[in-house]
Structures are given as structure tokens and as C-alpha cells.
């Protein structure tokens, strides 16, 4: 009897314990959800909901005023086969991304190396070189760029002082894109700071050992600096490439996509289609194509990283 | 001796190059400030020069008047309202959400965390159009709400991620000790986590300030009335308003629009540089 009671009370205890644990877990779940609720609401209402809506709209004709009309894959077919301006936008964007990003990273790496030589005053220089990347995206700088590269701007004055004839940099389809590329490359300060942080992580002993072995500066750069910096290069490459694909403000303000669509960036054309022509369905389809494009390129970077990014923990490649 | 000379020469070349290139880097900015006090004729004649023949401070009050019927006092006020509320919303909501992800165990946390990370790199263009339709349907177009409310709903996912990483670095023993002392979950956040999170919050506040102050696309899409326009839109319209004749005042207002950034940069440079170096924020 006593024994039976003992068993009984122990199972009782177990049950109480279980119930308490369940209660505790339940409470923890509730607290957790309450605490992340701001993000959760935002995620559902401003990300997932809109993404579903955007996907649906991409198969319709929708102009905000009348209700959406289902058109199947027409939008996608028209974009990919029938839209000359889309092809132009894609070409311009790809040129822009694959010219400006490598240039920006080259400048960033070169100056980061210069500022990593341990000389005095480098922190002041780092600051100065970094300023353009904080304010480069502002309207104020767009205004400055428009005047500096205008017909009678300072750039032409300089060019003419050197004895060449001036160019209407912004008004000429051959040069307008380079003006925007220059503006983006000018903002190499933030990747430079990331490179600098990466360079400082490289153990000095490696260079000392290489020096003992009589390695030249170039060999040290190729065999120590570059391999150990590849994770940082990879990070900068991915971030800057994705960022470049979405460039909008500066092109909108400086060239407006012109002249003759020579700077019609993808984001700019998408804005035009959506908010000037109010072709929201067509623009949604363009947005999905952009997402697939960016995801595809990012995926290629990640897949290729196996072959060129050096991760120390894996003992090499 | 010879070696010393060689080193001296290398140092000289180094500093000459770094200084000259640095000057070229900030030339456009110096040029903007210099030209903002130039007489109109000198912005294009003698364009390269950074020294005006006479200092025309008048460009500032003339620019401040704006154009049409709206002055820059209105634009600056609007930018200040939007930016302040966005910074408050972001700091508050991103830190509490990060605390939830870093410290509390709840069902589906891993999946939700993956969702958070997936949105970090999501192009704005994907959600831009349906968000606009949503805000249009609830009557929020031509108000500040579409610019401000998202900040209170977690803000940019990147900030949440940054803060999660930071909180993970805070020893859990501190939380546990506080719980033993009778602190609630919120109490731990308020008394333990938040004070220790301060440096990371400064970084988040700085970047959200800079991004919001600079934001052009959001105000362009959502704000129609001139009396709601932010500085960025005001400047754009000012640039187009007179067909480009009022360059001096335009550059004066451009310079003024960057003053908040320069002040923050001067005081919080360390946080900015650290923020970029550790997380890759722009």
C-alpha cells in the first residue's frame, strides 16, 4: 500500500513536473513571439504579403485605378522578347555593375594597402578617403556632379586647360555612363575600410618568415596577402555587386536615364514603368526578373568561392 | 646612410601621392562649399577655383527662401521629423527583436531567423510596388507613415542581425544572475542587455540617421505635396525649378543639406568606421 502510494505520488510529481515544464515552455513561446512581434508583423505585412502580391501582379495588367486583369505569362514574354528598352536597361546595368564594382574594389584594396604600411597620419587619410562614401549617395552630390561635369563645368575647364576640347559629359551618350561609374567608384571608402580591417588580421609572422626566405614584395603580396584576404574580397564583391544592381538615385538625378537611354539603369526603368506609366503588373514582372538575376549572380559567386576563397579553418581550399 | 635616404625618398613619394589623391577625393566636396559662396558668374567661369573673388553669403538666405511657395525651413523640418522618428523606431524595435532572437527559445525560431537573414539582401524593388499599393489602399500616400511605420516594425533587417550578433557576445551569466535576483524577461532586456548594447545602438542610430536623411526614393514615391517634401526632394525640385539658373543658392542649400552628416561624422567617426569594419555596413 505504502509502496503503491509512493509510485502514485512519484508519477503525480512527474505529471506536475511535465505540466510545469509545458507551461514554462508555452510561456516562453508566448514571450518570444511577443518580443519579436514588431518584426514578425513587419515581415508578414511588408515583406511576405507584398511578395505574394507582387508575384500575382506580375501575371496581370494593373494600373492602380481599375482592378487587375489576369494575362498569364504575357508580361514575362513581352519583357524578354519584345521590349527594346528592357534589353537596353539590362545591357547598361550589366556594363555598369561589371565595370564599376571591380574598379571600386581595386581602388579600395590599393589604398587599404597603402594605409597599412604603419606610417604616421594614416588614420587622418583614411577618414578623408572615406568621406565620399558617406555622402556620395546624396542629392547634394548629384547636384555637384551635374555642375562639375556640365558643359561649362570645372572638369571641362581642366580638360581645356590641358589643351583638349571639352565634352558635354552628361549630354553625350558616349560619356554619360562613365560619369556615373566615376561617381560610384569615388565611393570606395567603405570597402577600403573593410579591406584595411582584413589586412590587419593577417599575422605579421607570415611576412617575417617570408622575408627570411628571401621573398620579394610582389611574392609576399601574391602568396600571403591575396590568399588571406580572399574572404574579405569575396564579401566586398558580393555586397558591392548587389548594391550596384539597385543603383537608382544618382542616375535618376544626374542623367535621368538619358541621353538616348544610355544610362537607363534597371531600377530606373522599373521606376518609370511602375510610377510614371502606372504599369504595375509589368513592373512587378521586371522586379522578379531582377531578383532572379541578382540571386543567380550571387549563387555563381558562392559556387565559385570554393575554388578561390581561402578559409583558414578548413586548412586551405 | 644610403638606405636611409632611400627610405626618406619613399616616404616623400608616399605622402605626396596620398595627399594629392586625397585632395582629389574631397575636391568635389570642397568645391561645393566654395561655390556655395561664389557669385553666379564664377561657378562656370573660373570654375575650378576653390577661392571666390567675393564671398557671397547671400546665396544662403536666398536659397533658404526656396522656390514656389515653400522654403527650405519646411523641407528641413520634414526631414528632421521623419529622420528622428525613424531612428527612434529602428533603435527601439531592432534591439528588442534582436533580444528575442538572441536569448529566448521559442518554436520555429530557426526558420524565422532564416527568414530574417533572407530579407537582408532582398532588393527593394521586389516589395516596392505592392507596398505602394498597400499604402495607397489604406490612404497613407502623401503622409509620413509609409516612411516611418516600417522603422517601428523591426527596421532594416541588417540592424537586427547586427544587434543579434552583439547580444550573443554578452555573457549569459549576467542574464541568469538577474533572473535569480527576480528580474523578468523584459527586466533583463531593460537593465542588463540594453545598457551593454549602447555602442552597437549608436552604430545603428548613426546609420539609420544617414540613410533616412539621404533617402530619396521613399519620399519621391510617397510624398506629393510640397509642404510634406523632405530636403532631398526639395533640392531635386530646386535643381529643376529655374531651369538651372540659380546655381549659387542651389549649392548653398546642397551644402546645408549635408551639415547634419558632417556633424555626426565629426563626433562619431569611430563608431562609423567600426561599424563598417565589423559588419560591412555602407
Boltz contact constraints between the chains, C-beta under 6 A:
constraints:
  - contact:
      token1: [A, 28]
      token2: [B, 105]
      max_distance: 6.0
  - contact:
      token1: [A, 29]
      token2: [B, 106]
      max_distance: 6.0
  - contact:
      token1: [A, 29]
      token2: [B, 107]
      max_distance: 6.0
  - contact:
      token1: [A, 31]
      token2: [B, 185]
      max_distance: 6.0
  - contact:
      token1: [A, 32]
      token2: [B, 100]
      max_distance: 6.0
  - contact:
      token1: [A, 32]
      token2: [B, 104]
      max_distance: 6.0
  - contact:
      token1: [A, 32]
      token2: [B, 106]
      max_distance: 6.0
  - contact:
      token1: [A, 33]
      token2: [B, 106]
      max_distance: 6.0
  - contact:
      token1: [A, 35]
      token2: [B, 96]
      max_distance: 6.0
  - contact:
      token1: [A, 35]
      token2: [B, 100]
      max_distance: 6.0
  - contact:
      token1: [A, 36]
      token2: [B, 97]
      max_distance: 6.0
  - contact:
      token1: [A, 36]
      token2: [B, 100]
      max_distance: 6.0
  - contact:
      token1: [A, 38]
      token2: [B, 93]
      max_distance: 6.0
  - contact:
      token1: [A, 38]
      token2: [B, 97]
      max_distance: 6.0
  - contact:
      token1: [A, 38]
      token2: [B, 153]
      max_distance: 6.0
  - contact:
      token1: [A, 38]
      token2: [B, 154]
      max_distance: 6.0
  - contact:
      token1: [A, 39]
      token2: [B, 97]
      max_distance: 6.0
  - contact:
      token1: [A, 39]
      token2: [B, 154]
      max_distance: 6.0
  - contact:
      token1: [A, 41]
      token2: [B, 153]
      max_distance: 6.0
  - contact:
      token1: [A, 42]
      token2: [B, 153]
      max_distance: 6.0
  - contact:
      token1: [A, 42]
      token2: [B, 154]
      max_distance: 6.0
  - contact:
      token1: [A, 46]
      token2: [B, 150]
      max_distance: 6.0
  - contact:
      token1: [A, 47]
      token2: [B, 119]
      max_distance: 6.0
  - contact:
      token1: [A, 50]
      token2: [B, 127]
      max_distance: 6.0
  - contact:
      token1: [A, 50]
      token2: [B, 130]
      max_distance: 6.0
  - contact:
      token1: [A, 50]
      token2: [B, 131]
      max_distance: 6.0
  - contact:
      token1: [A, 53]
      token2: [B, 130]
      max_distance: 6.0
  - contact:
      token1: [A, 54]
      token2: [B, 130]
      max_distance: 6.0
  - contact:
      token1: [A, 125]
      token2: [B, 18]
      max_distance: 6.0
  - contact:
      token1: [A, 125]
      token2: [B, 22]
      max_distance: 6.0
  - contact:
      token1: [A, 128]
      token2: [B, 22]
      max_distance: 6.0
  - contact:
      token1: [A, 128]
      token2: [B, 26]
      max_distance: 6.0
  - contact:
      token1: [A, 129]
      token2: [B, 25]
      max_distance: 6.0
  - contact:
      token1: [A, 135]
      token2: [B, 258]
      max_distance: 6.0
  - contact:
      token1: [A, 135]
      token2: [B, 261]
      max_distance: 6.0
  - contact:
      token1: [A, 137]
      token2: [B, 214]
      max_distance: 6.0
  - contact:
      token1: [A, 138]
      token2: [B, 214]
      max_distance: 6.0
  - contact:
      token1: [A, 139]
      token2: [B, 232]
      max_distance: 6.0
  - contact:
      token1: [A, 139]
      token2: [B, 235]
      max_distance: 6.0
  - contact:
      token1: [A, 139]
      token2: [B, 236]
      max_distance: 6.0
  - contact:
      token1: [A, 140]
      token2: [B, 254]
      max_distance: 6.0
  - contact:
      token1: [A, 140]
      token2: [B, 257]
      max_distance: 6.0
  - contact:
      token1: [A, 140]
      token2: [B, 258]
      max_distance: 6.0
  - contact:
      token1: [A, 143]
      token2: [B, 239]
      max_distance: 6.0
  - contact:
      token1: [A, 143]
      token2: [B, 254]
      max_distance: 6.0
  - contact:
      token1: [A, 144]
      token2: [B, 28]
      max_distance: 6.0
  - contact:
      token1: [A, 144]
      token2: [B, 32]
      max_distance: 6.0
  - contact:
      token1: [A, 152]
      token2: [B, 44]
      max_distance: 6.0
  - contact:
      token1: [A, 153]
      token2: [B, 47]
      max_distance: 6.0
  - contact:
      token1: [A, 154]
      token2: [B, 47]
      max_distance: 6.0
  - contact:
      token1: [A, 154]
      token2: [B, 48]
      max_distance: 6.0
  - contact:
      token1: [A, 157]
      token2: [B, 47]
      max_distance: 6.0
  - contact:
      token1: [A, 157]
      token2: [B, 48]
      max_distance: 6.0
  - contact:
      token1: [A, 158]
      token2: [B, 48]
      max_distance: 6.0
  - contact:
      token1: [A, 190]
      token2: [B, 276]
      max_distance: 6.0
  - contact:
      token1: [A, 190]
      token2: [B, 282]
      max_distance: 6.0
  - contact:
      token1: [A, 193]
      token2: [B, 273]
      max_distance: 6.0
  - contact:
      token1: [A, 193]
      token2: [B, 276]
      max_distance: 6.0
  - contact:
      token1: [A, 193]
      token2: [B, 277]
      max_distance: 6.0
  - contact:
      token1: [A, 194]
      token2: [B, 280]
      max_distance: 6.0
  - contact:
      token1: [A, 197]
      token2: [B, 277]
      max_distance: 6.0
  - contact:
      token1: [A, 239]
      token2: [B, 280]
      max_distance: 6.0
  - contact:
      token1: [A, 246]
      token2: [B, 123]
      max_distance: 6.0
  - contact:
      token1: [A, 249]
      token2: [B, 216]
      max_distance: 6.0
  - contact:
      token1: [A, 270]
      token2: [B, 125]
      max_distance: 6.0
  - contact:
      token1: [A, 274]
      token2: [B, 129]
      max_distance: 6.0
  - contact:
      token1: [A, 280]
      token2: [B, 129]
      max_distance: 6.0
  - contact:
      token1: [A, 283]
      token2: [B, 129]
      max_distance: 6.0
  - contact:
      token1: [A, 284]
      token2: [B, 129]
      max_distance: 6.0
  - contact:
      token1: [A, 287]
      token2: [B, 125]
      max_distance: 6.0
  - contact:
      token1: [A, 287]
      token2: [B, 126]
      max_distance: 6.0
  - contact:
      token1: [A, 290]
      token2: [B, 123]
      max_distance: 6.0
  - contact:
      token1: [A, 290]
      token2: [B, 125]
      max_distance: 6.0
  - contact:
      token1: [A, 291]
      token2: [B, 123]
      max_distance: 6.0
  - contact:
      token1: [A, 291]
      token2: [B, 126]
      max_distance: 6.0
  - contact:
      token1: [A, 294]
      token2: [B, 123]
      max_distance: 6.0
